[in-house]
Amino acid sequence: MLVVVAVPAEAEAVLRGLPGPAEALPLPGGGLWRCPAAAVDVLAAGVGPAAAAAGASAALAARRYALAVSAGIAGGFAPHAPVGATVLADAIVAADLGAETAEGFADVAELGFGTARHTPPPAVLAAAVKSLDTPVVGPVLTVSTVTGSAERAAALAARHPGAAAEAMEGFGVAEAAARHGVPALELRTVSNPVGPRDRAAWRIGEALAALERAFAALPVPVLIEEAGRG
Ligand SMILES: O=C(O)c1cccc(C(=O)CC[C@H]2O[C@@H](n3cnc4c(=O)[nH]cnc43)[C@H](O)[C@@H]2O)c1
């Protein structure tokens, strides 16, 4: 299984949750750690969808994986996902990839340029949900620009009913995985509320601790088996 995060601090949290030691392996553009006992590789690909897609694609070209997981901290949409919550995506959505039109935002799919949404395999998602302590399940929105106002948060929530979290890498990982014929999952732990910019409200340490707990609980062999069933 390939786990793609943005930064080394997230990779370290994931690795703390996995059994056994990890060894660092070279990969163009990002740090990759291999945890053989867990059958998991962890890649810190950088922040944003482009870095995530580039890094994930490099890893997926170098090794056959059954499943790609985008993971890390995220903003949570109230009331669904409070700070400290663990979120599993039932849809990985490109939320600001498209065009502003006279009728409002048109996403890349509405423009006729591919997909704006990837759906994790239901059996993989179900196995992950079953293993975690009351995860929030809902769409996770991938943005290139972090939401900074209540108005923007409300507009995203209105366009994506049930949206649980906002992050910056999931759609990039899912697009790269799709090109390699690999299913994708997204797991996020909430560090801050989506809305007005308030760095004092961030709880990054709490979110990283939740990320470690989530990867300690995930049944990686079951996820790999279910992903392989297609
Ligand atoms: O400077 C700010 O006000 C600010 C507010 C929220 C997030 C950022 C980031 O630079 C986050 C980058 C990093 O963390 C993930 N993340 C965490 N919270 C959010 C969020 O509310 N919206 C989008 N991404 C978030 C993200 O996946 C990146 O890897 C700065």
The ligand as an ORCA input file, in Angstrom:
! r2SCAN-3c Opt
* xyz 0 1
  O      -2.108     30.124      6.414
  C      -3.273     29.739      6.668
  O      -4.198     30.438      7.132
  C      -3.599     28.315      6.412
  C      -4.838     27.810      6.788
  C      -5.112     26.462      6.557
  C      -4.169     25.615      5.945
  C      -2.957     26.161      5.573
  C      -1.962     25.332      4.931
  O      -0.977     25.806      4.433
  C      -2.230     23.829      4.976
  C      -1.318     23.104      4.149
  C      -1.348     21.609      4.393
  O      -2.250     21.153      5.430
  C      -3.437     20.577      4.864
  N      -4.539     21.382      5.404
  C      -4.750     21.562      6.726
  N      -5.819     22.337      6.956
  C      -6.311     22.670      5.734
  C      -7.430     23.476      5.324
  O      -8.178     24.068      6.128
  N      -7.617     23.592      3.981
  C      -6.806     22.971      3.078
  N      -5.738     22.214      3.417
  C      -5.508     22.065      4.744
  C      -3.259     20.563      3.379
  O      -3.602     19.299      2.813
  C      -1.798     20.862      3.156
  O      -1.012     19.717      3.054
  C      -2.655     27.506      5.793
*
